[in-house]
Each structure stands twice: as structure tokens, then as C-alpha cells.
């Protein structure tokens, strides 16, 4: 094993010298390594490393990740840049106890080669290792987000007396029949008639919770996950530049809608909007990052001074925010495998050759990926990071059965029974007559794929981007149609059970159904106005509350002299209560099914008629 490491060091030195001479400028800058799809395992050590040996796409703010040996087994770590020279830093262990990251005290320089040396203890043997990587040159694209337009049509947004500044999109429930799964619906509306923000509504179309965003911020991928044994809400929040990916953070909030964690991408990169999975057993998370870098694209018909969007995924330690692993498609998949052309690429519009949109860790540690712009899914070896199978696309190595071919697909997941679910966009550009949700069977021995079932909308929908599919606990199938403003639920056999339409041309990257219990940290809201015949109309709401059974109105001559004046059964996001008299001040109390007070609003002066 020591001989193998020494040999690696000798050949590594030769490669470093060659690459230092070849790759020092933006013009003609190479981003694809000489050999694709190599292992991230250092020979003879059992340790996976990142950046990948011989890679050319490392961020200048990268950590050096060592996965597969405890921090106590790693020693004599030295990191040297060809331009920036020695890099002091700290070796910081992962909270899972299976590795560590060397965190340099200063960034690397673009285009420089970096040599990493060290030793790993395996039993009684101290094994030396050495490898190198090259730092990418980042492409500073215009990252200004698109600001959503607010509709001038009152019918397209919801309006509330008690929360006059809140304007989520209206919901039209077009179909509803027995057999639906219980739970609420989770979406992230944007690019529609309303301001963007994460949103929950119920099966009747009633709003449950909306976090209205400002300043060009948008939100996607709202769902319920588990962290430290408790249910949490997670969503991506940030800016979506015209190039079609996210630059922001993952938000983790408790059942009171309070933020408990903000998760940026690792290695100094922003988190992308496409994927965020928390592993509740070891406090890690998988998330996507889109990183545009300079790249010579002449071999695929693009400019020599071009750029490529490297859509990668990371596994983060949520306790330390260290990067346990990082996988880059430009290291493993040929640029020529893209179904997108490279001609017309500019620095401002880099070549989005892969467009990673989902990452799913399978039992045993391997990964299932979905790439929009190769129209393929990929199986990765969890111990080496290498692609072992490509499913679909022009260069796939799996035999596709009738009806299984996908185009520009999203959200590939492996189900507990081993089947694969995926949203097949298909319709734009038109490869299939319409978009559809699929359940597929993959035979690993024969490398064949067969269609188990497909779900299509009765009104043919063509989702040019986005979309997802969720198998519910009772076997039903929940589908979000992305840029088509529909959300649907089907029985396992394909019967449409529930269908809702978001107002206008509202996008929601994904849509889910989950059980959810929320108790807001703040107080309820109230508004009141004096009506005719000596009455007062009181309006009560509590953004995010899910356990209210009854509202009680309080009234009096001053905020300190309020008494019960009437009540009303909970009637959706905002409940109207008519009370006798025209008191100066009113407040409301939210009650549960046993009559316990859940929350009390501030007292407000009633408006005159």
C-alpha cells in the first residue's frame, strides 16, 4: 500500500507540472479532466477525498474532505498551492465520527494546482498519500433575481381583513372525491399573480400558512422533514437568476414556524433550489449547488472562452457545516452527452450541460440522480462516486422498455419496494404528447427498465421544467406540475381524486401532501368594523395555526376591560364573527376542541362604519 501511494505521488507530480503550464488563463481554460469518472478513493487507504483527484473544477474556497477514517487516524496533512504556496488550516472532524475536513485558513487562487499530502492510520500501518487538484475560475454571472409581478385582478389573490398585507394566490379546487390521503398541501408559488413565498393550504383550498417574501426573494421545495427527532418545515429561499437555478439558503423551521437553521452550500457556495434532503439518522443533508465556471467548449461546438454550469451535489454535516462529499458532473459525464447544444453559449449564459435536479441516497449508500439536460438518470457507487449505470438519454446503458423513456425529467426517487418514481416533463420540447408521472422497475442484473404505471392529467399538461411525484402513505400518488399551475392526487390505479389550480400562471417547483400540526409563535390577528343596526363584525386569523376549533371575540371600552362578546366556529384562514353592540375595542382568542385558549390577539380599535 505504501508503494502504491509513492507511485501516485510521482505520477501526480508530473501531471501537476503539465497542468500548471496548460491551464492558467480564462481563455481556453479546461474544466474537464483528462480521465472521466475516476474514483474518489485514494489508492490503498479506503479514504474518499474531495476535491476529486486530478479534477479541474474545485472552488477556490474549498475544504479538503476525507471520508472513511476518523479524524484521529489522519495526520501530517499538508496543502500547497502552486501560486499561493503553503496553506495552514485546521483538521475538523465530522460529528458522525467517520472523517474530517481540512479547512484552509485562506482561499486558493483561481487556476492554481494544489497538492495534498498526509498519512492515514490503518491498524498498525501508517499509509502515506498524495494527490492534487486544480482550482476553477468562477464565472461571475449576473445573479439578480426575477421579481414576481403582483396581479391587478382581485380574484387571483386572497385578501383578509385581519391581515391586509398578506396576498397569497387564490386556489380553485376543481375536483374532489373520496379516497384522498389526509394532510395539507405544500407549495412554493412564484412567478405568478401573488408575491412569492412558502405556502400551505388544505384540501378545500383554504390557506393554512403563507410566509410572504420581499426584496426579490423566492422560495421552492417546501416540505416536512425530520431533524433531531422532531418534524420540521424545510424550504429553499433566495434568488433565481435568469439562467434557471438558485442562489440562496435552505431554511429549517420548527412547528412554530421559527427558523432553527439556515443552511448555505458548503465550500463557500450558495445553495441551489433543486434539492435538500435531511438524513434524520445521522444529521447529514444532501443539497444541490450550481457553480458556473470558465471552460473551453470548443470540442462540443461552443466557444473556447466559454463557461459551463457545474451542477453538483454535496453531503453536509449539519452539526458542523463541513462538506463530507461533493460530486461534480463535469468530472464524471462527458459534455457531449448533453441534449442541449453548446453553440450560442456565452460567459453570461454558461453551458448548462447537465442540470442536476434531484439526488436520492439509496439503501446501501449508492445514489440515484436526475439530470434534466442529458434526459437521463444515473446510479452512483456510494464508495467511489463513480457512475455505474446511466438510465435513459442518448448515451444510456440500460435497455428501456416501452413507455419508460424520459425527457428533461425531474425528481427521481427510489421507493421502499425498490421501484423508481420520476416526473417525466416530456412535453416541452415535445418528445411526448404530455408530461406524466411514472413508476418504473429497474432490473439491476439485466439492466432493463419496465413501466409499472403512468399518471397523466385529463387536461394534457406540458411542463417545460420543474414538477414532482410523491407516493403517499395510503398508496395514492401526488403530483406537482411545475410551471403548469396544477396540483393533483391520484389513486394507485390512476383515478383522479383531487385537483387544484393555482391562480394565474403561478409556478411551484414541487408540490407535496403531508400531515402537519403548526402552532405559531406570534399572536392571532384581528380586525373589526362597526356595522349597521348596532352590530360589529370581527375578523380573526392566525397564520399557520392548525388546531383551532372556535374563535371567541372579546369586546370592551378599553384594552384592559374586555369581556367575551360572541364566538364562531373556525371557518378557514379567516373567520368572521358578528357581535352585538359597537364596542371601542375588540380582541380574539383561539380555542381548541376542549375550549382551551391557544392564543390571544392584541386589542384593536374597531373601525367606524
C-alpha positions in Angstrom: 0.0 0.0 0.0 2.9 2.3 0.7 4.3 1.6 -2.7 1.0 2.4 -4.3 0.9 5.8 -2.5 4.5 6.6 -3.5 3.7 5.8 -7.2 0.7 8.0 -7.0 2.9 10.9 -5.7 5.4 10.5 -8.6 2.9 10.5 -11.3 0.9 13.2 -9.6 3.9 15.5 -9.7 4.3 15.0 -13.5 0.6 15.8 -14.0 0.8 18.9 -11.8 3.7 20.3 -13.8 1.8 19.7 -17.1 -1.4 21.3 -15.9 0.3 24.3 -14.4 1.7 25.1 -17.9 -1.6 24.5 -19.7 -4.3 25.9 -17.6 -3.5 29.4 -16.3 -6.0 31.7 -18.1 -9.7 32.1 -18.7 -9.3 31.8 -22.4 -9.0 28.2 -23.3 -9.5 27.2 -19.7 -10.0 23.5 -19.3 -12.6 22.2 -16.8 -12.9 18.6 -17.9 -10.2 16.2 -16.5 -8.2 14.0 -18.8 -9.9 10.9 -17.5 -13.6 10.9 -16.7 -15.4 9.0 -13.9 -12.4 8.1 -11.8 -12.8 7.0 -8.2 -12.6 9.4 -5.3 -10.9 6.7 -3.2 -7.2 7.2 -2.5 -5.4 4.0 -3.5 -4.7 1.7 -0.6 -6.3 4.0 2.0 -10.1 3.3 2.0 -10.5 7.1 2.2 -12.7 9.1 -0.1 -11.5 12.6 -0.9 -12.8 15.8 -2.2 -11.9 17.7 -4.4 -11.6 14.7 -6.7 -8.0 13.8 -7.6 -6.9 15.3 -10.9 -10.1 17.4 -11.1 -10.1 20.9 -12.6 -13.2 22.4 -11.0 -12.6 22.9 -7.3 -13.9 26.2 -5.8 -11.2 28.4 -4.5 -12.9 28.3 -1.1 -12.9 24.5 -1.0 -12.3 22.4 2.1 -10.3 19.2 1.7 -12.7 16.4 2.7 -11.6 13.0 4.0 -14.4 10.4 4.4 -13.9 6.9 5.6 -11.4 7.3 8.5 -11.9 9.1 11.9 -10.0 12.4 12.3 -7.7 10.7 14.8 -6.4 8.4 12.0 -5.4 11.3 9.8 -2.1 13.1 10.3 0.7 15.1 8.7 -1.8 16.9 6.4 -0.1 19.5 4.2 -1.8 21.5 1.5 0.3 23.5 -1.0 -0.9 25.8 -3.9 1.3 26.3 -6.9 0.8 30.1 -6.6 -0.4 30.6 -3.1 2.2 28.1 -1.6 1.6 26.6 1.9 -1.9 26.7 3.3 -2.2 26.4 7.1 -5.5 25.2 8.4 -7.4 23.1 10.8 -8.5 19.4 10.5 -12.1 19.4 11.8 -13.8 16.1 12.5 -17.3 15.3 11.3 -19.9 14.8 14.0 -20.6 11.3 12.6 -17.0 10.2 13.6 -16.2 8.9 10.1 -14.0 11.6 8.7 -12.8 15.1 8.8 -12.3 18.2 6.6 -9.1 20.2 6.4 -10.3 23.8 6.4 -7.6 26.1 4.9 -7.0 29.4 6.6 -7.1 31.3 3.3 -8.7 30.7 -0.1 -6.8 29.2 -3.0 -6.1 31.2 -6.2 -8.0 30.6 -9.4 -6.2 28.3 -11.9 -3.6 27.1 -9.5 -2.8 23.4 -8.8 -3.0 22.2 -5.2 -1.1 19.3 -3.8 -2.5 17.5 -0.7 -0.3 15.1 1.3 -0.8 13.2 4.5 -1.0 9.9 6.3 -3.8 7.7 7.4 -3.5 5.1 10.1 -4.9 1.6 9.3 -4.3 -0.7 12.2 -0.6 -0.8 12.8 0.2 0.7 9.3 0.7 4.4 8.7 -0.1 4.9 5.0 1.2 7.9 3.1 -0.9 9.5 0.4 -0.6 12.4 -2.0 -2.8 13.8 -4.8 -3.6 17.0 -6.5 -6.5 19.1 -8.0 -6.8 22.3 -9.9 -8.8 25.3 -8.8 -11.5 26.6 -11.2 -12.1 30.1 -12.4 -15.5 31.2 -11.3 -17.9 32.8 -13.9 -19.4 35.9 -12.2 -22.8 35.8 -14.0 -25.4 38.4 -13.3 -27.2 36.9 -10.3 -30.1 39.4 -9.9 -33.3 37.5 -9.3 -36.6 37.9 -11.2 -39.1 39.9 -9.2 -42.6 38.4 -9.3 -45.4 40.6 -10.6 -48.5 41.2 -8.4 -51.8 40.7 -10.2 -54.3 43.6 -10.6 -57.1 41.1 -10.6 -58.5 40.8 -7.1 -59.8 37.3 -7.8 -56.3 35.9 -8.4 -55.1 36.7 -4.8 -56.6 36.1 -1.4 -57.4 39.1 0.8 -58.0 39.2 4.5 -59.4 41.9 6.8 -57.3 40.8 9.7 -54.1 40.5 7.7 -54.5 43.1 4.9 -50.8 42.9 3.8 -51.0 39.1 3.1 -51.8 38.2 -0.6 -51.2 34.5 -1.4 -52.5 33.2 -4.7 -56.1 32.0 -4.7 -56.8 28.3 -5.1 -59.5 26.7 -7.1 -60.3 23.1 -6.1 -61.6 21.7 -9.4 -62.1 18.1 -8.4 -62.5 16.3 -5.0 -63.7 12.8 -4.3 -63.4 10.2 -1.5 -60.2 8.2 -1.1 -57.8 11.2 -0.7 -55.0 10.9 1.7 -55.2 13.2 4.8 -52.9 16.1 5.2 -52.2 19.6 3.9 -50.7 20.7 0.6 -47.2 22.3 0.5 -46.2 24.5 -2.4 -43.8 27.4 -3.2 -45.7 29.8 -5.5 -43.7 32.2 -7.6 -43.8 34.0 -11.0 -47.5 34.3 -10.6 -50.0 37.0 -9.6 -49.1 37.0 -6.0 -45.9 37.7 -4.0 -43.8 34.6 -3.7 -43.3 32.5 -0.5 -43.7 29.1 1.0 -47.4 28.2 1.4 -49.6 25.5 3.0 -53.2 25.1 2.2 -55.8 22.4 2.9 -57.8 20.1 0.6 -60.7 22.6 0.4 -58.3 25.4 -0.9 -58.2 27.2 2.4 -55.0 28.9 3.3 -53.1 27.5 6.3 -49.8 29.4 6.3 -48.1 31.8 3.9 -44.7 33.4 4.5 -44.8 36.3 2.1 -41.3 37.2 0.8 -40.0 40.6 -0.4 -36.9 42.1 -2.0 -36.8 39.7 -4.9 -36.6 36.6 -2.7 -38.4 33.5 -3.9 -39.0 30.1 -2.3 -39.2 26.5 -3.6 -39.4 22.9 -2.4 -41.4 23.4 0.8 -41.9 20.0 2.6 -42.0 18.3 6.0 -38.8 16.5 7.1 -37.4 15.2 10.5 -34.5 16.7 12.3 -33.3 15.6 15.8 -36.4 13.5 16.2 -38.9 16.4 15.5 -40.9 17.4 12.4 -39.6 20.5 10.7 -40.5 22.5 7.7 -37.8 23.0 5.1 -37.6 25.1 2.0 -35.1 26.9 -0.2 -35.1 30.6 -0.2 -33.1 33.0 -2.3 -32.7 34.5 -5.8 -33.4 32.8 -9.1 -31.3 34.3 -11.8 -32.5 34.1 -15.4 -30.1 31.2 -16.0 -32.6 29.0 -14.1 -31.0 27.9 -10.8 -30.9 29.1 -7.2 -28.5 31.2 -5.2 -29.6 31.1 -1.6 -30.1 29.1 1.6 -32.1 26.1 2.9 -34.4 27.2 5.7 -35.2 24.7 8.5 -38.2 25.8 10.7 -39.9 24.3 13.7 -43.6 23.7 14.2 -44.0 27.3 15.4 -42.5 28.5 12.1 -39.4 29.8 13.8 -36.1 29.3 11.9 -33.8 26.9 13.7 -31.2 26.6 11.0 -30.1 28.3 7.7 -28.0 26.0 5.5 -25.9 27.5 2.8 -24.0 25.4 0.3 -20.6 24.2 1.5 -17.2 25.3 0.3 -18.3 28.9 0.1 -21.0 28.3 -2.5 -24.7 29.3 -2.3 -27.4 26.6 -2.0 -29.4 25.8 -5.1 -33.2 25.5 -5.3 -33.5 21.9 -6.6 -32.8 19.5 -3.7 -32.5 19.3 0.0 -32.8 16.0 1.9 -32.1 15.7 5.6 -31.0 12.2 6.8 -32.6 12.0 10.2 -30.4 9.1 11.4 -27.0 10.9 11.2 -27.8 14.6 10.9 -26.5 15.0 7.3 -28.1 16.6 4.4 -27.9 16.3 0.6 -28.3 19.5 -1.4 -27.6 20.8 -4.9 -25.2 23.6 -5.9 -24.9 25.3 -9.3 -21.5 26.7 -9.9 -20.7 28.4 -13.2 -17.0 28.2 -14.2 -14.9 29.1 -17.2 -14.5 26.2 -19.6 -13.1 25.6 -23.1 -16.2 24.3 -25.0 -14.6 24.0 -28.5 -14.8 20.2 -28.5 -18.6 20.3 -28.2 -19.2 23.2 -30.7 -19.0 26.0 -28.2 -16.5 28.9 -27.6 -13.0 28.3 -26.4 -13.5 31.1 -23.9 -16.9 29.8 -22.7 -18.3 28.7 -19.4 -20.2 25.7 -18.0 -22.6 25.5 -15.2 -21.3 22.7 -12.9 -24.5 21.5 -11.2 -23.1 19.4 -8.3 -24.3 17.9 -5.1 -22.9 18.0 -1.6 -23.4 16.0 1.6 -23.1 18.3 4.6 -22.7 17.6 8.3 -25.5 19.7 9.7 -23.8 19.9 13.1 -20.5 21.4 11.8 -21.5 22.5 8.2 -18.4 20.6 7.0 -18.6 19.1 3.5 -18.4 15.3 3.7 -18.6 14.7 0.0 -19.0 16.7 -3.2 -19.8 15.3 -6.7 -19.3 17.3 -9.9 -20.9 16.1 -13.2 -18.1 17.6 -15.3 -15.7 15.0 -13.6 -17.9 12.0 -14.5 -20.1 12.7 -17.5 -18.9 13.9 -20.9 -20.1 17.3 -22.1 -21.1 15.7 -25.4 -23.7 13.7 -23.6 -25.9 16.7 -23.1 -29.0 17.1 -25.2 -28.6 20.8 -25.2 -26.4 22.5 -27.9 -23.2 24.3 -26.8 -23.3 26.8 -29.7 -24.5 30.2 -28.6 -23.0 29.8 -25.1 -21.6 33.0 -23.6 -20.0 33.9 -20.3 -23.3 35.4 -19.2 -25.2 32.3 -20.3 -22.9 29.3 -19.4 -23.5 25.9 -20.9 -26.0 24.1 -18.6 -25.0 20.7 -19.9 -26.2 18.6 -17.0 -28.7 20.5 -14.8 -28.9 18.2 -11.8 -32.3 18.4 -10.3 -32.6 15.5 -7.8 -30.4 13.4 -5.6 -31.6 10.4 -3.7 -29.5 8.2 -1.5 -30.5 4.5 -1.8 -30.2 1.8 0.8 -26.6 0.7 1.0 -25.3 4.2 0.3 -25.4 4.5 -3.5 -27.1 7.4 -5.2 -29.8 8.0 -7.8 -29.5 11.3 -9.7 -31.7 13.0 -12.3 -30.1 15.2 -15.0 -32.5 17.4 -17.0 -30.2 18.2 -19.8 -28.9 14.7 -20.5 -32.5 13.4 -20.2 -31.0 10.6 -18.0 -30.9 9.2 -14.5 -27.6 8.0 -13.0 -26.7 5.4 -10.4 -23.5 6.3 -8.5 -21.4 4.0 -6.4 -21.5 5.4 -2.9 -18.0 4.3 -2.1 -16.2 5.7 -5.1 -18.6 8.3 -6.5 -18.3 6.7 -10.0 -21.3 6.4 -12.4 -22.1 2.7 -12.6 -25.3 3.0 -14.7 -27.0 5.6 -16.9 -30.7 5.2 -17.4 -32.1 6.9 -20.5 -30.7 9.6 -22.6 -28.8 9.2 -25.9 -25.9 7.5 -24.2 -27.6 5.3 -21.6 -26.5 1.8 -21.0 -29.9 0.5 -19.7 -32.4 -1.2 -22.0 -35.6 0.8 -21.9 -38.9 -0.9 -22.1 -41.9 0.5 -23.9 -43.1 3.8 -22.3 -40.1 4.2 -20.0 -38.1 6.8 -21.9 -38.0 10.1 -20.1 -37.2 13.6 -21.5 -35.9 16.5 -19.3 -37.2 14.6 -16.3 -37.2 15.7 -12.6 -37.5 14.2 -9.1 -36.2 10.6 -9.4 -36.6 8.6 -6.2 -36.3 5.0 -5.2 -39.4 3.8 -3.4 -39.3 1.4 -0.4 -40.2 -1.5 -2.6 -37.3 -0.8 -4.9 -39.3 0.8 -7.7 -38.4 4.2 -9.1 -40.7 7.2 -9.3 -39.9 10.1 -11.6 -41.7 13.1 -13.1 -41.2 13.0 -16.9 -41.5 16.5 -18.3 -41.5 15.2 -21.9 -43.9 17.7 -23.4 -41.6 20.8 -23.9 -39.8 20.5 -26.2 -42.4 18.0 -27.3 -40.9 14.5 -27.0 -44.1 13.0 -25.6 -47.6 14.3 -26.1 -47.8 15.5 -22.4 -45.9 15.4 -19.1 -46.6 12.5 -16.8 -45.6 10.9 -13.5 -44.0 7.4 -13.8 -43.3 4.4 -11.7 -40.6 2.3 -13.2 -39.0 -1.1 -12.4 -35.2 -1.4 -12.9 -33.6 -4.9 -13.1 -30.0 -4.5 -11.9 -29.0 -7.9 -13.3 -30.2 -7.4 -16.8 -30.0 -3.6 -16.8 -33.6 -3.4 -18.2 -36.3 -0.9 -17.2 -40.0 -1.5 -17.5 -43.0 0.7 -17.0 -45.2 -0.2 -14.0 -47.7 2.7 -14.2 -48.0 6.2 -15.5 -50.2 9.2 -14.4 -51.4 11.8 -16.8 -53.6 14.8 -16.4 -57.1 14.7 -18.0 -56.3 18.1 -19.4 -53.0 17.4 -21.2 -50.3 19.4 -19.4 -46.8 20.2 -20.8 -44.4 21.2 -18.1 -41.3 22.6 -19.7 -39.5 22.5 -16.4 -39.9 21.5 -12.7 -42.5 19.1 -11.4 -42.5 16.1 -9.0 -44.2 13.0 -7.9 -44.9 11.8 -4.3 -46.1 8.3 -3.2 -48.4 8.9 -0.2 -48.7 6.5 2.8 -52.0 5.1 1.5 -50.6 4.4 -1.9 -52.0 7.4 -3.7 -49.9 9.5 -6.0 -49.5 13.2 -5.5 -48.2 15.2 -8.5 -47.0 18.8 -8.8 -47.0 20.0 -12.4 -44.3 22.7 -12.0 -45.0 25.7 -14.4 -48.4 24.3 -15.1 -50.4 25.7 -12.1 -52.0 22.4 -11.2 -51.6 20.1 -8.2 -53.2 16.6 -8.4 -53.8 13.4 -6.4 -54.5 10.0 -8.0 -55.4 6.6 -6.6 -52.7 4.0 -7.1 -54.7 2.7 -10.1 -54.7 6.1 -11.7 -58.1 7.6 -10.9 -58.0 11.4 -10.3 -59.2 12.0 -6.8 -58.3 15.7 -6.2 -57.2 18.5 -8.4 -56.5 22.1 -7.6 -55.4 25.1 -9.8 -53.2 28.0 -8.5 -54.3 31.4 -9.8 -52.8 32.8 -13.0 -49.6 31.3 -14.3 -48.2 30.5 -10.9 -45.2 28.2 -10.8 -44.5 25.8 -7.9 -41.2 23.9 -8.4 -42.6 21.0 -6.4 -45.8 20.2 -4.5 -46.4 17.8 -1.6 -49.0 16.5 0.8 -48.1 15.9 4.4 -49.8 15.7 7.8 -48.9 18.9 9.7 -49.6 20.5 13.1 -48.5 24.1 13.5 -48.7 26.5 16.4 -47.4 29.9 15.5 -45.1 31.7 18.0 -46.8 35.0 17.5 -50.3 36.1 18.5 -53.5 35.9 16.4 -54.6 38.8 14.3 -57.9 40.7 14.5 -59.8 43.4 12.7 -63.2 44.8 13.4 -65.6 47.3 12.0 -68.9 48.7 13.2 -71.8 47.6 11.1 -75.5 48.5 10.7 -78.1 48.1 13.4 -75.6 48.5 16.2 -73.5 45.4 15.4 -69.8 44.9 15.0 -68.1 42.5 12.5 -65.0 40.9 13.9 -62.4 39.1 11.8 -59.9 36.6 13.3 -57.0 34.8 11.8 -53.7 33.2 13.0 -51.2 32.5 10.2 -50.2 28.8 10.4 -52.4 27.6 13.3 -53.9 24.2 12.6 -55.7 23.2 15.8 -58.3 26.0 16.2 -61.8 24.8 16.7 -63.5 28.0 17.8 -62.8 31.7 17.9 -64.0 33.8 20.9 -64.5 37.6 20.4 -63.7 39.9 23.3 -65.0 43.5 23.5 -64.9 46.5 25.8 -64.5 50.2 26.3 -60.7 49.9 26.7 -58.0 47.3 26.0 -57.9 46.4 29.7 -61.6 46.0 30.1 -62.5 43.3 27.6 -65.2 40.6 28.1 -66.5 37.7 26.0 -68.9 39.1 23.4 -69.5 36.2 21.0 -67.9 33.2 19.2 -67.8 31.4 15.9 -66.7 28.0 14.7 -63.3 28.0 12.8 -64.2 28.7 9.2 -60.8 28.7 7.4 -57.9 31.0 7.4 -60.1 34.0 8.4 -63.3 33.7 10.5 -65.9 36.4 10.7 -67.9 36.8 14.0 -70.8 39.2 14.3 -71.3 40.6 17.8 -74.0 42.8 19.3 -73.1 46.4 20.1 -70.4 48.7 18.9 -67.6 48.5 21.5 -64.5 50.7 21.2 -62.0 47.8 21.4 -62.1 44.2 20.4 -59.7 41.2 20.6 -60.0 37.5 19.8 -59.0 34.2 21.4 -58.3 31.0 19.5 -59.7 27.9 21.3 -59.0 24.2 20.7 -61.6 21.5 20.7 -61.6 21.3 24.5 -62.1 25.0 24.9 -58.5 25.7 25.9 -57.1 29.1 24.9 -54.3 28.6 22.3 -53.6 32.3 21.8 -55.0 35.8 22.3 -54.6 38.7 20.0 -53.8 42.3 20.9 -56.8 44.6 21.4 -57.6 46.8 18.4 -59.9 49.8 18.0 -62.9 48.9 15.9 -63.3 50.9 12.7 -66.3 53.1 12.3 -68.8 52.2 9.6 
